[in-house]
């Protein structure tokens, strides 16, 4: 039989238990990743995805994702959730700007992760007008390393 807990230790453990229970119960949604396409314009050595330039599986229709956002918005303040658009390569979607606009129109902040190879000045202006708040461009090192990982120059 173990030693009895002191009152102080017992109270500390009980308090820790209640704090942990509250954290689990109130785990707030802060980030939502949307893999908007499985298509990609490169086939990187390190990527675990089976993305291809042409997929048999179609991209998720933006209206379906908007329904997901609407259901979240009914329960959570959308300004507290950051939507991260990823893929594959998000720029493979010709409707990326409409996707971003729909995300913003629902009150969510959004950003994206891209390999940057399809990013043009016009596309950048368009996604910014659609409410883009951040963009992450994936780099794998200096020129030679990056090209080797991406299997392209």
N, C-alpha and C positions, 0 to 999 in steps of 0.2 A: 504494500500500500504506500502511495507516495506521500510526500509532505503536504501539509495543509497550506493553502495559499493565504498569504496575508491579505487583510482587507484591502489594502492599497493595491496590491497586485491583482486581486479579484476585480476591483472596480476598473482598473486600467484595461484588463482583458475584456470586460463587458463593454466598455466604451469603444474599444477598437472593433469589437464585433458589430456594434450598431453603426459605426462609421462605415465599415466595409459593406454592410447591408444596404445603407443609403447610397453608396457609390454604385453598387450593382443595380439597385432599383432605379436610380436616376441617371444612368449612363446616357448622357446626351449625344445626339447625332450632331457632329460638327463638320464632317467631311463625307462626301458621297462621290465615289468614283463611278463614272459611266464609261465602260469600254464600248464606244460608239460604233466600232467597226473591227472586224478581224482582218481586214485588208491592210497590207503594208507595201510600200514601194522599195523596201530593202529586206534582206534576209540576214540579220546580224548573227554572228557566231554565238553570242552570249544569250540570245533571246530564248526564253522558254516557251514562247507562244508558237502556235503553228500557223501564224499569219502568212497570207499569200497575196500576190497582186490581184488575183481573181479568185473569189471564193464561191463555193457552191451555196454556202449559207449567206443569205442576204443580210444587210445591215439592219439593226433594230430600227423600225420606223420611229421617227422623232415623236410622233403623236403618242406612241406607246410609252416612251420615256416621259413625255409631258404628263401622262396620266399618273405615272409613279410620283412625279414631283407634286402634282395636285393632291394626291393622297397624303404625302408628307406634309404639305403646306396646311392641310386641314388640322394637323395635330401639333405642328412645330412652327415657330416663327422662321420663315425662310431666310431672313437676313442673318440668322445664326448658323446656317449651313453653307459650306463652300462646296460647289460641284466641280469636280475635276474631270475633264473630258480627256479620255485617253483611247488607246486602241491596242493593237494595230497603229496605224497612222491616221489621226483625225482628219488631216487634210485630204485623205482619199475620198472623204464625203463631199459631194458637190453642194450639199445643203448645210454645211457646217455653220455658216453664218445664221441661217434660219434656226438651227438648233440652239446656238448661243443666244439669239434674240428671244426665243421661247423660254429659255432658262431665266434670262434677266427679267422678262415680262412677268414671270411668276414670283419675282422678288428675291431670287437666289443670286449670289455672287458666283461667278464661274471663272475658271482658268483651264489651262490645257497643258498636256505633255506631248511633245512632237520631236521627231528627228530633225526637223527644220529644213529638209531638202526640198519641200514643195512650198515653202514660205516665200511669197513674193511681196513686194511693197503693196500692191493692190489688195491681196488677200489679207495682209496685216491690217490695212486701213479698214477693210470690211469687218473683220472680226472685232476690231476695237470699237467700231460703231455698233456692233451687236452686244457690247457690254463686257468684252474680255477684260479681266482685271489682272491676270498674270499668265505668263507663258514660260514653260520650262523647256529648254532645248537640250536634248540628250547628247552629250559629248563623251567619247570614250578615251580621250587622251590627246596628245599632240597629233599632228597630221598623219604620220605613218601608222601609228597605233590605231587611230580612229578609222582610217581607211581599211586596215587589216580586219578590224572587228566588223566593219560594215560590209566587207567584201566588195568595195567600190571606191573610186576616188571621189 
